[in-house]
Amino acid sequence: AKLQTSGFTTAAAAFVNWEASRTAIATFAGDIPMGQEVQRGFAAVGLDKLAAATYRVGFREGDLEAKAYLDSPGGLSGILGLLGECIAAPEDPSALARIPAGATEIAAFSVSPGRLLRGVLERLHEGFPESSSAIDGFVAGFERATGFSVSGDLFALPRLSVYAFNALPPAGGLLPDSVAVARTSQLEPYLVLLDKLARKIGAEITNVKVGDRNVAHVTAGR
């Protein structure tokens, strides 16, 4: 029934009965340690409650469209549930009206990167306790390499809306121009991150006055 959408012509579709697959895995794995680890992994990712997955690709009004459906009675859990909570439609859908009509590709979404990263690390620790030291080691290595504090800088990143599109240059050309615009009501945490990144790679940051606004211009790769 989910594939029978008005105005949509299906070109290809795939269906996975994950509940049956999960049951078969549990039957074969039994109570052996590896089987228990697999079940903990399923719970961490959110595959322990997933019943089925459907993917379809086709055309709507001449445009290519692809969608994935996850059937999880009671709602998604684990990392899948976290993704559903942290990634959503853009906060201001009316901004899509400003995208050029000739755009060949459009993407728009909002994401809470700080909450998403914190939740993923928590669920990995819960689902794979024997790998906690390796996870902490990876985080420490990342902090040393980038100069970022995962808990202090990245966990603090608030919700961000992203609007991106590709469009052919007005003067013509073989390759399209790619534009991405990010909007947030709490800019300061991102400015702190940008400043640290710029210093790490030796970039030059200058403030440019554009009308009544101050624009930070970053020059890198000289």
ABEGO torsion letter per residue (X at the ends): XAABBBGBBBABBBBBBAAAAAAAAAAAAEABAAAAAAAAAAAAAGAAABABBBBBBBBBGGBBBBBBBBBBBGEBBEAAAAAAAABBBBABAAAAAABBAABABBBBBBBBAAAAAAAAAAAAAAABAAAAAAAAAAAAAAAAAAGBBAAAAAAABBBBBBBBBBBBBAAEEABBBBBBBBBBABAAAAAAAAAAAAAAAGBBBBBBBBEABBBBBBBBGX
